[in-house]
Amino acid sequence: MKIDARIASLYVRPWLAALVVLSTRLAAAAPPPVPVSEAAVRTFMSEVSAASQARDVERIGELMAPDCIVVFHSGDPRDQSPSELDKPHYLSQLREGFTALHDVSDYHYATTNLRVQLTADARQAIVDADVMESLTFNEHHIVTRSHEASVVELRDGRLQLVKVAGTVSGKSQ
């Protein structure tokens, strides 16, 4: 039995038209992407600072996107190769560092000169800040200063760190 193309098209066209109308309505019903606001990013970065001050590795991990990359430059002109770590390796290093420094007293983490720049589509923010960490270990007071640039993005309905790049500008004792 041979089906006439004209007859077949009479049955197919209404289905195609219905599919097009349905997909158009579904696309129109989807909520528009929520823009990132400067106030929300500042609040988020306060959470990052609080978790860092508390040395709360689990909370820091919650604030990072699964594919977050952390890049640090030593600031030493003789050392031109940056350290680049993915999230699992960065969190592992944090745990090791905080464990090794369990006897640290007087630990402080502070962020200053925080500047937030939203991207044109307001889907991301670039956050520049100066970070100072100080601690006392075996009666030695150590201060480390760095400049960090972070990319913050709205994913799965919440802000997350996508990239952190820092340059250590100096240590003093």
C-alpha positions in Angstrom: 0.0 0.0 0.0 1.4 3.3 -1.1 0.7 6.5 0.9 0.2 9.6 -1.2 2.6 12.4 0.0 -0.3 14.9 0.0 -2.3 12.8 2.3 0.6 12.2 4.6 1.4 15.9 4.8 -2.2 16.6 5.9 -1.5 14.5 9.0 2.1 15.6 9.7 1.6 19.4 9.3 -0.8 19.8 12.2 1.5 17.8 14.5 4.5 20.0 13.5 2.5 23.1 13.9 1.3 22.0 17.4 4.9 21.2 18.3 6.2 24.6 17.2 3.4 26.4 19.2 4.1 24.2 22.3 7.9 24.8 22.2 7.3 28.6 21.7 5.0 28.7 24.7 7.4 26.7 26.9 10.3 29.0 25.9 8.1 32.1 26.7 7.1 30.6 30.1 10.7 30.0 31.2 11.8 32.7 33.6 14.5 35.1 32.4 17.9 34.7 33.9 18.3 36.5 37.2 20.9 39.2 37.0 23.7 39.3 39.6 23.6 42.5 41.8 26.5 44.2 43.4 24.8 44.0 46.8 24.4 40.2 46.5 28.0 39.8 45.4 29.3 41.9 48.3 27.2 39.8 50.7 28.5 36.6 49.1 32.1 37.8 49.4 31.5 38.6 53.1 30.5 34.9 53.5 33.8 33.9 51.8 35.7 36.1 54.2 33.9 34.7 57.2 34.5 31.1 56.2 38.2 31.9 55.6 38.5 33.7 59.0 36.9 30.6 60.6 39.2 28.3 58.6 36.0 26.4 57.6 37.2 24.4 54.6 33.8 22.7 54.2 32.0 26.1 53.9 34.7 27.4 51.6 34.1 24.4 49.4 30.3 25.1 49.4 31.0 28.6 48.1 33.1 27.3 45.2 31.7 26.0 41.9 32.6 22.4 41.1 34.9 23.5 38.3 36.4 26.4 40.2 40.1 27.1 39.5 42.4 28.8 41.9 45.6 30.4 40.6 48.3 32.0 42.7 51.4 33.9 41.7 54.2 34.2 44.3 55.0 37.8 43.5 58.7 36.8 43.4 60.2 38.0 40.1 62.4 34.9 40.1 59.3 32.6 40.3 57.3 33.1 37.1 55.2 30.0 37.2 51.8 30.3 38.9 50.3 27.5 41.0 47.0 26.4 39.5 44.7 24.2 41.5 41.2 22.7 40.8 38.7 22.8 43.6 39.5 19.3 45.1 43.3 20.0 45.2 42.8 23.5 46.6 40.6 22.3 49.4 43.0 19.5 50.2 45.8 22.0 50.4 43.7 24.2 52.7 42.9 21.3 55.0 46.6 20.3 55.2 47.6 23.9 55.9 45.0 24.5 58.6 45.9 21.1 60.2 49.6 21.9 60.2 48.8 25.3 61.8 46.5 24.0 64.5 48.6 25.6 67.1 48.3 29.0 65.5 47.1 31.8 67.7 45.8 35.2 66.7 44.8 34.3 63.1 43.2 37.1 61.1 41.9 37.2 57.5 40.7 40.5 56.2 39.6 41.8 52.9 39.9 45.5 52.0 39.5 47.6 48.9 36.8 45.3 47.5 35.6 46.4 44.1 32.8 44.7 42.2 32.3 45.0 38.4 29.3 43.3 36.9 29.6 41.9 33.3 27.5 43.5 30.6 24.9 40.7 30.8 25.0 40.8 34.7 25.6 37.0 34.8 29.0 37.3 36.4 30.9 39.7 38.6 34.6 40.4 38.7 35.7 41.1 42.3 39.1 42.7 43.1 40.3 42.9 46.6 43.3 43.1 48.8 43.7 40.3 51.3 45.7 40.3 54.5 46.3 37.2 56.5 48.2 37.3 59.8 49.0 34.7 62.4 51.3 34.0 65.3 53.1 30.7 65.3 55.8 29.7 67.8 56.0 33.3 68.9 56.6 34.6 65.3 54.1 37.0 63.9 53.6 36.5 60.1 51.7 38.8 57.8 50.9 37.9 54.2 49.3 40.4 51.8 47.9 39.5 48.3 45.7 41.0 45.6 43.0 38.7 44.4 40.7 38.8 41.4 37.7 36.5 41.7 35.0 35.6 39.2 31.6 35.1 40.8 28.7 33.6 38.9 25.1 32.7 39.5 24.7 29.0 39.0 21.8 26.8 40.1 20.2 29.7 41.8 23.1 30.7 44.0 26.4 32.7 43.7 29.5 30.6 43.4 33.2 31.3 43.0 34.3 30.2 39.5 37.9 31.4 39.5 40.2 33.0 42.0 43.5 34.5 40.9 45.9 36.0 43.5 49.3 37.5 43.6 51.1 37.5 46.9 52.7 40.9 47.4 54.8 40.2 50.4 55.4 38.6 53.8 56.6 40.3 56.9 57.5 39.1 60.3 
